[in-house]
Amino acid sequence: MALRIRKDGRILCAAIHLEEPKDTYIDDTLHYEMSAEHKVLVTEEHEQHQHRGEWWWAGNVPPGIIVAGFYLK
């Protein structure tokens, strides 16, 4: 899935969040490398992700967010 980086710094799932002016678009290839291969971008388990649709830099996850186990291995 592709990402949108908002001017306020939030990293959002492009499939869930509509484009807004000044968004930076990250394509599927780069997103895959950053999340699945390098695990520098993390998100929640699918059940929570489908509602919030947000990603965070590893090491900068807000309190109360439970990162999907895949990213912790």
PDB file as gemmi writes it, atoms N, CA and C in Angstrom:
CRYST1    1.000    1.000    1.000  90.00  90.00  90.00 P 1                      
ATOM      1  N   MET A   1       0.820  -1.186   0.000  1.00  0.00           N  
ATOM      2  CA  MET A   1       0.000   0.000   0.000  1.00  0.00           C  
ATOM      3  C   MET A   1       0.867   1.254   0.000  1.00  0.00           C  
ATOM      4  N   ALA A   2       0.423   2.245  -0.655  1.00  0.00           N  
ATOM      5  CA  ALA A   2       1.130   3.516  -0.713  1.00  0.00           C  
ATOM      6  C   ALA A   2       0.798   4.357   0.524  1.00  0.00           C  
ATOM      7  N   LEU A   3       1.593   5.400   0.715  1.00  0.00           N  
ATOM      8  CA  LEU A   3       1.440   6.270   1.874  1.00  0.00           C  
ATOM      9  C   LEU A   3       1.273   7.719   1.452  1.00  0.00           C  
ATOM     10  N   ARG A   4       0.701   8.486   2.354  1.00  0.00           N  
ATOM     11  CA  ARG A   4       0.647   9.941   2.210  1.00  0.00           C  
ATOM     12  C   ARG A   4       1.288  10.539   3.458  1.00  0.00           C  
ATOM     13  N   ILE A   5       2.225  11.443   3.253  1.00  0.00           N  
ATOM     14  CA  ILE A   5       2.801  12.163   4.380  1.00  0.00           C  
ATOM     15  C   ILE A   5       2.196  13.553   4.364  1.00  0.00           C  
ATOM     16  N   ARG A   6       1.506  13.878   5.444  1.00  0.00           N  
ATOM     17  CA  ARG A   6       0.835  15.168   5.558  1.00  0.00           C  
ATOM     18  C   ARG A   6       1.826  16.239   5.982  1.00  0.00           C  
ATOM     19  N   LYS A   7       1.508  17.477   5.699  1.00  0.00           N  
ATOM     20  CA  LYS A   7       2.407  18.572   6.046  1.00  0.00           C  
ATOM     21  C   LYS A   7       2.592  18.702   7.558  1.00  0.00           C  
ATOM     22  N   ASP A   8       1.663  18.094   8.338  1.00  0.00           N  
ATOM     23  CA  ASP A   8       1.831  18.097   9.795  1.00  0.00           C  
ATOM     24  C   ASP A   8       2.722  16.945  10.267  1.00  0.00           C  
ATOM     25  N   GLY A   9       3.220  16.123   9.317  1.00  0.00           N  
ATOM     26  CA  GLY A   9       4.148  15.058   9.638  1.00  0.00           C  
ATOM     27  C   GLY A   9       3.530  13.679   9.790  1.00  0.00           C  
ATOM     28  N   ARG A  10       2.206  13.590   9.841  1.00  0.00           N  
ATOM     29  CA  ARG A  10       1.574  12.273   9.958  1.00  0.00           C  
ATOM     30  C   ARG A  10       1.796  11.467   8.693  1.00  0.00           C  
ATOM     31  N   ILE A  11       1.976  10.146   8.881  1.00  0.00           N  
ATOM     32  CA  ILE A  11       2.162   9.218   7.770  1.00  0.00           C  
ATOM     33  C   ILE A  11       0.913   8.350   7.720  1.00  0.00           C  
ATOM     34  N   LEU A  12       0.181   8.453   6.614  1.00  0.00           N  
ATOM     35  CA  LEU A  12      -1.131   7.820   6.518  1.00  0.00           C  
ATOM     36  C   LEU A  12      -1.223   6.851   5.351  1.00  0.00           C  
ATOM     37  N   CYS A  13      -2.041   5.837   5.530  1.00  0.00           N  
ATOM     38  CA  CYS A  13      -2.313   4.856   4.483  1.00  0.00           C  
ATOM     39  C   CYS A  13      -3.086   5.552   3.361  1.00  0.00           C  
ATOM     40  N   ALA A  14      -2.556   5.495   2.148  1.00  0.00           N  
ATOM     41  CA  ALA A  14      -3.194   6.162   1.013  1.00  0.00           C  
ATOM     42  C   ALA A  14      -4.506   5.490   0.610  1.00  0.00           C  
ATOM     43  N   ALA A  15      -4.684   4.220   0.958  1.00  0.00           N  
ATOM     44  CA  ALA A  15      -5.925   3.522   0.621  1.00  0.00           C  
ATOM     45  C   ALA A  15      -7.084   3.958   1.508  1.00  0.00           C  
ATOM     46  N   ILE A  16      -6.777   4.485   2.687  1.00  0.00           N  
ATOM     47  CA  ILE A  16      -7.811   4.877   3.646  1.00  0.00           C  
ATOM     48  C   ILE A  16      -8.039   6.386   3.657  1.00  0.00           C  
ATOM     49  N   HIS A  17      -6.981   7.156   3.450  1.00  0.00           N  
ATOM     50  CA  HIS A  17      -7.045   8.610   3.561  1.00  0.00           C  
ATOM     51  C   HIS A  17      -6.969   9.262   2.186  1.00  0.00           C  
ATOM     52  N   LEU A  18      -7.915  10.119   1.901  1.00  0.00           N  
ATOM     53  CA  LEU A  18      -7.936  10.847   0.636  1.00  0.00           C  
ATOM     54  C   LEU A  18      -6.794  11.860   0.581  1.00  0.00           C  
ATOM     55  N   GLU A  19      -6.372  12.157  -0.623  1.00  0.00           N  
ATOM     56  CA  GLU A  19      -5.307  13.127  -0.835  1.00  0.00           C  
ATOM     57  C   GLU A  19      -5.746  14.509  -0.386  1.00  0.00           C  
ATOM     58  N   GLU A  20      -4.812  15.229   0.229  1.00  0.00           N  
ATOM     59  CA  GLU A  20      -5.018  16.626   0.610  1.00  0.00           C  
ATOM     60  C   GLU A  20      -3.895  17.451  -0.005  1.00  0.00           C  
ATOM     61  N   PRO A  21      -4.127  18.757  -0.175  1.00  0.00           N  
ATOM     62  CA  PRO A  21      -3.077  19.608  -0.725  1.00  0.00           C  
ATOM     63  C   PRO A  21      -1.791  19.503   0.099  1.00  0.00           C  
ATOM     64  N   LYS A  22      -0.678  19.499  -0.587  1.00  0.00           N  
ATOM     65  CA  LYS A  22       0.659  19.453   0.000  1.00  0.00           C  
ATOM     66  C   LYS A  22       1.055  18.085   0.556  1.00  0.00           C  
ATOM     67  N   ASP A  23       0.242  17.040   0.356  1.00  0.00           N  
ATOM     68  CA  ASP A  23       0.661  15.687   0.739  1.00  0.00           C  
ATOM     69  C   ASP A  23       1.862  15.273  -0.101  1.00  0.00           C  
ATOM     70  N   THR A  24       2.736  14.495   0.506  1.00  0.00           N  
ATOM     71  CA  THR A  24       3.825  13.851  -0.220  1.00  0.00           C  
ATOM     72  C   THR A  24       3.431  12.394  -0.373  1.00  0.00           C  
ATOM     73  N   TYR A  25       3.453  11.891  -1.589  1.00  0.00           N  
ATOM     74  CA  TYR A  25       3.025  10.528  -1.882  1.00  0.00           C  
ATOM     75  C   TYR A  25       4.237   9.603  -1.907  1.00  0.00           C  
ATOM     76  N   ILE A  26       4.142   8.494  -1.190  1.00  0.00           N  
ATOM     77  CA  ILE A  26       5.182   7.467  -1.171  1.00  0.00           C  
ATOM     78  C   ILE A  26       4.606   6.238  -1.859  1.00  0.00           C  
ATOM     79  N   ASP A  27       5.237   5.781  -2.919  1.00  0.00           N  
ATOM     80  CA  ASP A  27       4.684   4.663  -3.694  1.00  0.00           C  
ATOM     81  C   ASP A  27       4.875   3.326  -2.979  1.00  0.00           C  
ATOM     82  N   ASP A  28       4.217   2.292  -3.532  1.00  0.00           N  
ATOM     83  CA  ASP A  28       4.234   0.953  -2.938  1.00  0.00           C  
ATOM     84  C   ASP A  28       5.647   0.393  -2.771  1.00  0.00           C  
ATOM     85  N   THR A  29       6.499   0.616  -3.741  1.00  0.00           N  
ATOM     86  CA  THR A  29       7.847   0.043  -3.694  1.00  0.00           C  
ATOM     87  C   THR A  29       8.651   0.597  -2.521  1.00  0.00           C  
ATOM     88  N   LEU A  30       8.678   1.904  -2.397  1.00  0.00           N  
ATOM     89  CA  LEU A  30       9.433   2.527  -1.310  1.00  0.00           C  
ATOM     90  C   LEU A  30       8.797   2.198   0.040  1.00  0.00           C  
ATOM     91  N   HIS A  31       7.476   2.210   0.090  1.00  0.00           N  
ATOM     92  CA  HIS A  31       6.783   1.859   1.332  1.00  0.00           C  
ATOM     93  C   HIS A  31       7.149   0.440   1.772  1.00  0.00           C  
ATOM     94  N   TYR A  32       7.158  -0.492   0.833  1.00  0.00           N  
ATOM     95  CA  TYR A  32       7.508  -1.879   1.154  1.00  0.00           C  
ATOM     96  C   TYR A  32       8.929  -1.961   1.719  1.00  0.00           C  
ATOM     97  N   GLU A  33       9.850  -1.278   1.081  1.00  0.00           N  
ATOM     98  CA  GLU A  33      11.232  -1.298   1.559  1.00  0.00           C  
ATOM     99  C   GLU A  33      11.340  -0.744   2.977  1.00  0.00           C  
ATOM    100  N   MET A  34      10.668   0.376   3.237  1.00  0.00           N  
ATOM    101  CA  MET A  34      10.769   1.013   4.547  1.00  0.00           C  
ATOM    102  C   MET A  34      10.054   0.233   5.640  1.00  0.00           C  
ATOM    103  N   SER A  35       8.955  -0.445   5.294  1.00  0.00           N  
ATOM    104  CA  SER A  35       8.183  -1.144   6.327  1.00  0.00           C  
ATOM    105  C   SER A  35       8.521  -2.629   6.411  1.00  0.00           C  
ATOM    106  N   ALA A  36       8.403  -3.352   5.332  1.00  0.00           N  
ATOM    107  CA  ALA A  36       8.581  -4.808   5.370  1.00  0.00           C  
ATOM    108  C   ALA A  36      10.047  -5.236   5.406  1.00  0.00           C  
ATOM    109  N   GLU A  37      10.897  -4.537   4.665  1.00  0.00           N  
ATOM    110  CA  GLU A  37      12.305  -4.941   4.611  1.00  0.00           C  
ATOM    111  C   GLU A  37      13.134  -4.340   5.748  1.00  0.00           C  
ATOM    112  N   HIS A  38      13.067  -3.027   5.902  1.00  0.00           N  
ATOM    113  CA  HIS A  38      13.906  -2.346   6.893  1.00  0.00           C  
ATOM    114  C   HIS A  38      13.209  -2.114   8.226  1.00  0.00           C  
ATOM    115  N   LYS A  39      11.898  -2.177   8.233  1.00  0.00           N  
ATOM    116  CA  LYS A  39      11.067  -1.998   9.437  1.00  0.00           C  
ATOM    117  C   LYS A  39      11.341  -0.670  10.147  1.00  0.00           C  
ATOM    118  N   VAL A  40      11.547   0.382   9.353  1.00  0.00           N  
ATOM    119  CA  VAL A  40      11.705   1.712   9.939  1.00  0.00           C  
ATOM    120  C   VAL A  40      10.365   2.435  10.026  1.00  0.00           C  
ATOM    121  N   LEU A  41       9.365   1.953   9.285  1.00  0.00           N  
ATOM    122  CA  LEU A  41       7.991   2.425   9.411  1.00  0.00           C  
ATOM    123  C   LEU A  41       7.175   1.274   9.966  1.00  0.00           C  
ATOM    124  N   VAL A  42       6.374   1.555  10.988  1.00  0.00           N  
ATOM    125  CA  VAL A  42       5.587   0.519  11.648  1.00  0.00           C  
ATOM    126  C   VAL A  42       4.138   0.957  11.772  1.00  0.00           C  
ATOM    127  N   THR A  43       3.266  -0.029  11.974  1.00  0.00           N  
ATOM    128  CA  THR A  43       1.855   0.258  12.181  1.00  0.00           C  
ATOM    129  C   THR A  43       1.278  -0.773  13.146  1.00  0.00           C  
ATOM    130  N   GLU A  44      -0.017  -0.683  13.367  1.00  0.00           N  
ATOM    131  CA  GLU A  44      -0.723  -1.590  14.264  1.00  0.00           C  
ATOM    132  C   GLU A  44      -1.138  -2.857  13.519  1.00  0.00           C  
ATOM    133  N   GLU A  45      -1.662  -3.822  14.258  1.00  0.00           N  
ATOM    134  CA  GLU A  45      -2.258  -4.999  13.632  1.00  0.00           C  
ATOM    135  C   GLU A  45      -3.393  -4.546  12.715  1.00  0.00           C  
ATOM    136  N   HIS A  46      -3.719  -5.379  11.744  1.00  0.00           N  
ATOM    137  CA  HIS A  46      -4.699  -5.025  10.705  1.00  0.00           C  
ATOM    138  C   HIS A  46      -6.033  -4.536  11.282  1.00  0.00           C  
ATOM    139  N   GLU A  47      -6.517  -5.173  12.331  1.00  0.00           N  
ATOM    140  CA  GLU A  47      -7.820  -4.802  12.897  1.00  0.00           C  
ATOM    141  C   GLU A  47      -7.844  -3.340  13.340  1.00  0.00           C  
ATOM    142  N   GLN A  48      -6.753  -2.858  13.930  1.00  0.00           N  
ATOM    143  CA  GLN A  48      -6.671  -1.456  14.355  1.00  0.00           C  
ATOM    144  C   GLN A  48      -6.278  -0.553  13.185  1.00  0.00           C  
ATOM    145  N   HIS A  49      -5.371  -1.041  12.353  1.00  0.00           N  
ATOM    146  CA  HIS A  49      -4.887  -0.230  11.228  1.00  0.00           C  
ATOM    147  C   HIS A  49      -6.014   0.156  10.276  1.00  0.00           C  
ATOM    148  N   GLN A  50      -6.953  -0.753  10.045  1.00  0.00           N  
ATOM    149  CA  GLN A  50      -8.025  -0.449   9.099  1.00  0.00           C  
ATOM    150  C   GLN A  50      -8.913   0.692   9.575  1.00  0.00           C  
ATOM    151  N   HIS A  51      -8.880   1.009  10.859  1.00  0.00           N  
ATOM    152  CA  HIS A  51      -9.682   2.128  11.389  1.00  0.00           C  
ATOM    153  C   HIS A  51      -8.874   3.428  11.440  1.00  0.00           C  
ATOM    154  N   ARG A  52      -7.623   3.337  11.858  1.00  0.00           N  
ATOM    155  CA  ARG A  52      -6.792   4.537  12.007  1.00  0.00           C  
ATOM    156  C   ARG A  52      -6.003   4.830  10.738  1.00  0.00           C  
ATOM    157  N   GLY A  53      -5.420   3.786  10.144  1.00  0.00           N  
ATOM    158  CA  GLY A  53      -4.664   3.946   8.907  1.00  0.00           C  
ATOM    159  C   GLY A  53      -3.435   4.815   9.035  1.00  0.00           C  
ATOM    160  N   GLU A  54      -2.751   4.695  10.157  1.00  0.00           N  
ATOM    161  CA  GLU A  54      -1.589   5.546  10.386  1.00  0.00           C  
ATOM    162  C   GLU A  54      -0.331   4.699  10.555  1.00  0.00           C  
ATOM    163  N   TRP A  55       0.797   5.272  10.163  1.00  0.00           N  
ATOM    164  CA  TRP A  55       2.118   4.660  10.296  1.00  0.00           C  
ATOM    165  C   TRP A  55       2.992   5.591  11.112  1.00  0.00           C  
ATOM    166  N   TRP A  56       4.031   5.022  11.745  1.00  0.00           N  
ATOM    167  CA  TRP A  56       4.959   5.814  12.548  1.00  0.00           C  
ATOM    168  C   TRP A  56       6.369   5.353  12.282  1.00  0.00           C  
ATOM    169  N   TRP A  57       7.316   6.254  12.493  1.00  0.00           N  
ATOM    170  CA  TRP A  57       8.719   5.869  12.450  1.00  0.00           C  
ATOM    171  C   TRP A  57       8.983   4.961  13.636  1.00  0.00           C  
ATOM    172  N   ALA A  58       9.685   3.859  13.413  1.00  0.00           N  
ATOM    173  CA  ALA A  58      10.058   2.968  14.513  1.00  0.00           C  
ATOM    174  C   ALA A  58      10.832   3.796  15.538  1.00  0.00           C  
ATOM    175  N   GLY A  59      10.518   3.622  16.788  1.00  0.00           N  
ATOM    176  CA  GLY A  59      11.161   4.403  17.841  1.00  0.00           C  
ATOM    177  C   GLY A  59      10.466   5.714  18.123  1.00  0.00           C  
ATOM    178  N   ASN A  60       9.417   6.026  17.375  1.00  0.00           N  
ATOM    179  CA  ASN A  60       8.674   7.275  17.584  1.00  0.00           C  
ATOM    180  C   ASN A  60       7.168   7.007  17.564  1.00  0.00           C  
ATOM    181  N   VAL A  61       6.775   5.901  18.158  1.00  0.00           N  
ATOM    182  CA  VAL A  61       5.370   5.504  18.210  1.00  0.00           C  
ATOM    183  C   VAL A  61       4.739   6.160  19.442  1.00  0.00           C  
ATOM    184  N   PRO A  62       3.580   6.794  19.286  1.00  0.00           N  
ATOM    185  CA  PRO A  62       2.935   7.455  20.429  1.00  0.00           C  
ATOM    186  C   PRO A  62       2.565   6.465  21.531  1.00  0.00           C  
ATOM    187  N   PRO A  63       2.538   6.937  22.765  1.00  0.00           N  
ATOM    188  CA  PRO A  63       2.102   6.083  23.870  1.00  0.00           C  
ATOM    189  C   PRO A  63       0.692   5.545  23.604  1.00  0.00           C  
ATOM    190  N   GLY A  64       0.470   4.320  23.998  1.00  0.00           N  
ATOM    191  CA  GLY A  64      -0.846   3.702  23.838  1.00  0.00           C  
ATOM    192  C   GLY A  64      -1.046   2.961  22.533  1.00  0.00           C  
ATOM    193  N   ILE A  65      -0.125   3.120  21.584  1.00  0.00           N  
ATOM    194  CA  ILE A  65      -0.212   2.404  20.305  1.00  0.00           C  
ATOM    195  C   ILE A  65       0.530   1.078  20.446  1.00  0.00           C  
ATOM    196  N   ILE A  66      -0.127  -0.008  20.055  1.00  0.00           N  
ATOM    197  CA  ILE A  66       0.507  -1.322  20.087  1.00  0.00           C  
ATOM    198  C   ILE A  66       0.920  -1.684  18.665  1.00  0.00           C  
ATOM    199  N   VAL A  67       2.216  -1.745  18.454  1.00  0.00           N  
ATOM    200  CA  VAL A  67       2.775  -2.049  17.132  1.00  0.00           C  
ATOM    201  C   VAL A  67       2.557  -3.524  16.807  1.00  0.00           C  
ATOM    202  N   ALA A  68       2.229  -3.797  15.554  1.00  0.00           N  
ATOM    203  CA  ALA A  68       2.043  -5.182  15.097  1.00  0.00           C  
ATOM    204  C   ALA A  68       3.316  -5.983  15.356  1.00  0.00           C  
ATOM    205  N   GLY A  69       3.135  -7.226  15.786  1.00  0.00           N  
ATOM    206  CA  GLY A  69       4.244  -8.091  16.119  1.00  0.00           C  
ATOM    207  C   GLY A  69       5.263  -8.287  15.011  1.00  0.00           C  
ATOM    208  N   PHE A  70       4.818  -8.241  13.757  1.00  0.00           N  
ATOM    209  CA  PHE A  70       5.712  -8.390  12.606  1.00  0.00           C  
ATOM    210  C   PHE A  70       6.899  -7.437  12.689  1.00  0.00           C  
ATOM    211  N   TYR A  71       6.680  -6.222  13.135  1.00  0.00           N  
ATOM    212  CA  TYR A  71       7.727  -5.199  13.165  1.00  0.00           C  
ATOM    213  C   TYR A  71       8.672  -5.342  14.351  1.00  0.00           C  
ATOM    214  N   LEU A  72       8.305  -6.183  15.293  1.00  0.00           N  
ATOM    215  CA  LEU A  72       9.111  -6.345  16.501  1.00  0.00           C  
ATOM    216  C   LEU A  72      10.077  -7.508  16.403  1.00  0.00           C  
ATOM    217  N   LYS A  73      10.007  -8.277  15.315  1.00  0.00           N  
ATOM    218  CA  LYS A  73      10.881  -9.448  15.143  1.00  0.00           C  
ATOM    219  C   LYS A  73      12.198  -9.054  14.539  1.00  0.00           C  
TER     220      LYS A  73                                                      
END                                                                             
